[in-house]
Amino acid sequence: MNYKLVFKHFPVLLIAALLFACGGQEETREPNPKVDKLKFPSGFEVEHLYSPGVNDQGSWVGMTFDDKGRMITSDQYGAIYRLEIPAIGSDSLTPKVEKLKIGPNGEEKLGMGFAQAVTYAFNSLYVMVNHNPNDQFDKATGLYRLKDTNGDDQFDEVIEVRTFTGGQGEHGPHSIVVSPDGQSLYIVVGNHIDVPEMDHYRIPRVWEDDNLIPEIKDPRGHANSRGAPGGWIAKIDPEGKHWELVSVGFRNEFDIAFNEVGDIFTYDSDMEWDFGMPWYRPTRINHVTSGSEFGWRTGNKKWSPDYTDNLPAILNIGQGSPTNVVSGAKSNFPDKYKRSIFAFDWSFGIIYAMQMTPQGGSYAVKAEEFISGSPLPLTDGIFGPDGAFYFATGGRRLESDLYRVYYKGDLSNEASQGLKEADLPEEHKIRRMLEEFHVGGPKAGAIEAAWPYLSHADRFVQYAARIAVEHQPVSEWQAKALAEENPRALAHAIIALARHGSKSQLNGMLEALMKPDFAALSEEDQMNLVRAFEVVLFRHDNPAGAMRSKVIAYLDPNFPASTNRLNRVMGKVLVKLEAPSAVPKLLAMLDNAEDDPNFQKTFTSSSDLIMRNPQYGLDIAGMLAAVPPAQQTYYATVLGGAKAGWNDQNYEKYFTWIDNAFQYKGGRSYVGFIDRARKMALATVPKDKFDHYNEMSGAARLTGSGNDLQVAAVQPEGPGRRWTVEEAEPLMAQLAGRDFEKGHAMYQATLCQSCHAMRGEGGAVGPDLTQLGTRFSPRDILDATINPSSEISDQYEATVFVMNDESTVVGRLITEEDGVYHVSQNPFAPNDLREIPKSQVKSTKVSEVSVMLPGLINRLNEEELKDLMAYLISGGNPEHEVFQ
């Protein structure tokens, strides 16, 4: 029996071979690994056109078409190129590529480059540079305009439109997009770039953190110097003389796209190190309206999508790294895709196609995977003059490729009717009417027009109305805000007044907020009202004396509330007010609060991503096996900053919870966040009890930084490499005298023990390895470890479930009963079963891919690999000859 038949981790969704197996291609084609690894809908053809890295042309991250139909691309760390691409159906697919000579003399020295994006418009090439000047390239981070002034078909004039401050890097400046009317440009910028001085701000420039949670910045230092408002989008004229801020509050939105009626969409990310923390937000699709705010703040200060003073996602995608967004309106595709917005995920190699249906003041979204593959680090995409879809892979100096996608089916029966203004619902039209008050300064009649819509049922309408009010002089509406009787309008009005008013109005704002009968309000209005309290207290601090007692007396009888989201906000407001009952009540919920399973529910589940990217898959699998309780973690963080309400019993309960929290596994910053909450609380304990509570709360578990747990097992020192059988096999001739303890440590470090048993210890997902060395040669073991999908035993194979909507779920089928498949997807938590109703399954097939994660041994250097192989061959026997 060949060991490859049994040495397999339990199967889940993996990479190219599986994605190809999941459907899409039905025709026989010439083998091409660049294309064969892709999954895409039937009726489409995908062509691999070019690999710039093979030609020393870097890793392409930006593309545009000029007025002659030629593609222009940008290397992330180098030059700009122009391509003449063969027409669809040509005998040769290889484009003609030239490196552009940019500058007054077309110097050999790099005249323009290090571009995140390029856009051809207004007879110019706009370039978004992301770079610190040096001898190689002297241009700083900013927006540049290139012109051909002498007609030689090269760009000889370089105009600096504007440079940016803050910090270059992957969270710097990104895309440049032409407006639908062809008169303006939109600039898309990440959260490491300061908002420059603008000529107009559609969102008033009064942003703050507005979050009362005790501040914990990222324990590992990411974006700790970055304050509100985060990433931003601006509109400029072609010369870059007039700048208008359109939207803020993003983490790192890379791109935007307009639909047929001029609405803007983007795909924003969140900090993957925060996975498992209550403030983590999945990558998401945002409808970017005028003056919109999306709530990014550094560390744990990010806003919940439930806060009424920012806008929610219209679709939560899941984990990933967003890059490109593009509309299909100019495509030569079937109508469904012409009406779609396409969004790229770099990490997991997925292009999502999303059909947007107007709903109220925004949109409902139906998404699907359009193209996927692994590895497929997607960077940019655009529809060409021929209606085909062109996209590139690369970034971070990874292997880069250029592809073309076109539809080869019959389009004669397609209606080709896109969305029109007349199709928009009434709420959409109201929102747009209100947005007219966001531009051009104060307007007569604005308050009368906007105020009634503060209490509208639609959230996007409410938001547009509040921003319209905020653009008018506060003297015109502050009295109206304080006198407002409608609870919903009142919350928005007081939030606006808190943002623009003064501390002298603190008591008046609080009195106004206490007018409604809180218990009689809907949950939404309760949430909005408490959020208004939070913004007022953040901006203007606690009231004094009797007013503070009055606010506590108003809120305290209603806490705890009936929902998690309301309890989060009420808890931190009452802690800020130093309500005597806040700490005891939060502690009473700390051990048994349960998370809402549908909160920020994602289109792509994390378990389906485990094997799409080996770099991130292990982390996801490990986290899903021990997901922290988010609601409890939120309470623990709020309690960490509490200054009143403690006693010995409360401290004992709190620090016991903290110690227990270290058993969970979140993102890279999880341990650090818990430790920072722990240290905040320790700062309030009596000095003579500090050592007792410090020990009780798990101090001995932590490294000196508090960012990691102490690891007893020896970890690989590396440096590792991408091992191949050919490289590793010669080392097997030198296995005598290896180190048993190091071999055991490498066995644990490479996660073999998580899925395999040896001498009665370990997991049961894969086969027992005790007799491995007596039955298989070292080469067999290496081959099965490095190439886990070459052969898979039917005992450990996975099943691919093709759903009715053409999506796929992959996992090990454990049982099927009562019309339900029970499927295990996580090798580190094999007993966590996903239920799939048979009625939702179109077909099933056996997966050709193992989920023994590839690359598990790539952390090891030569000596560490030898020790691991000796341990495997010995079956865990320290007396084996390899250790003599």
C-alpha angles and dihedrals in degrees: 000000000000114000090225087072092065111019096089136123116230110283126253135150112314141164143295103335092049094044089053090047092052093074143266107106115074102162128082111250138176108276112262116163091203090061102025091066091062129094115207138153122281115261093043130101123209120200128190105221109174148352109213094187091062087059096045091252097127131230116319120224105159137046141174138162121241127218091273094056095256121137120236118199136183131219109220092228102023149020138344121251137198123212135197103205121205115244120258108278096027118144091238124043096191112115124218106247129196131178108233118240104221128187139048094297101024087244124200086235112088106273097184134001147101084099126169090191143007128198129181112214140132091024088298141095113238114205128193106209121201106188149108109235116256141150092284095053125005101199121105129220109291149083120303133184121212124200137184102224100167101045097243093126092248129101106251099163121068115191120190104221096179138329122217135224131210108066137317122229136092091320092054131094118330134166138019114204130184115235118245092251091053092234103101146029130233120215121209118202136177128230097269094069121082119237103253124218108289133199090225137009118208087191107050113250096245100102121150136163091266093187124118096197109121103266119253114170119204105295090219094051103250114156091343091141093049118098136181136345099030123195118006145194123217137183120222138176118248093264092048092236098123120049125189123184109225107173142358143180101079127136100210114334106176103190146001135213133199122220124216094280096047101259115145128229132186138178112226132190136217134210107281089199085068094060108134093024118114092239094055112119121194121238104279148187113242129196101221108214129179112290092001126166122200100187108241111161128164122270115343094344095091113129124245115244084237092070107107093215092068131047125250128231116267088215132015108212102183134233118352146094112272119216124150130030121185138165121237093212093109095044128114088227135118114287095260090062095039085061093047134101111218121212128189128219111199098190100054101025100242131143108199121205113205127190110208118209117190110247121173110314092339139022144283114223133216110189137190138172106260100179128001138167143146127268091021110136097187117206115163140355138184140173112245131219087265092060092248123131116243121192137172136209128206135075128152088046091294123149107289130211138175120219138184125208123193137167115245098180131096114286097175094104095049114114093216092204114143129193115296133197089249090060093062119107123242093258090056091054092047091052091051091048090053091048089063085074090059093072137055099029129272115349132201112250094018096121093049091048098044105035098075090057094059086084096043117132093235115083096210090053092049090051094049090049093053093049089049089054092047090057090063124079109278091228088068096059113018094095090047090052094052092047097047114127103184106093095218095046089043093057092051093043094051092046087054092047092047088054095049105022133079137252089257087073094053098105092043092053092048092048090052093051091052095057098088122079095249097202091053094055126100116255090253093053091045089053093049093047094051090046088055089053089052095052092047093050093044092051099039106019129229120330118240133250119326095011092058090050090048093053091048090050090051097051105029099071089056095052126125092041128197098261136054096232093053092046091054093057097037091049095056093042091054091046089051089051089048091233108188092229098047098089096043092047094048091047090051088059096039100089101038108032110126126209123244106249093208098046107123090349110195134225091224115043118223092236090061090058099053096101102029091086120023091201093062100021096081092051092049093048092049093048094048090053091061109018113181118240100255099197092050090046090054092052090047091053093049090047090051089067097043114121100184137047100046129137134157093274092050093048091050092053094045098047092044088057091049092053090049091049091068090072090072126083122220132153123314092281097048097097091045093052092050091047092051091052088048092052093048090055092045088058089068099049121101110271093238090058099043096100091048094053093039090058093041091053095058104263091150090059093062137082119236093269093050089228097106142032120248108264114214096188121079112257126212115272095199143150087206130195141197095275121212127190090245092055096042102042097072089059090062091074089068104054100119117114097018124163113260096198093049090046090053090048092052089047088058096039092054089051096240089134091056092070107017134060123221122181090349097309129102140035130327100216094098132029124293110266100199094105095035097114094048093057108034137046123242089252091054090051092048093047093050091047097047097035102033095166099056092095129001126193114233086235090069105028124126130227124230111217111201106203128215090256090054093251117128136226120193129194147111111295105229102172141341122210140146092013094306133110114216108210132184115210107167118072090200093053104031093163093060100097128196116214116222117185110228089223089068094052120093097184143337133220138174113264118240091206130080122219095219090123113245118234097034091136096043092097091065129093122215096274093046091050090052091052091049093049091048090053092050093047091049093051088229094304111142090198094060116123093247088070095048 
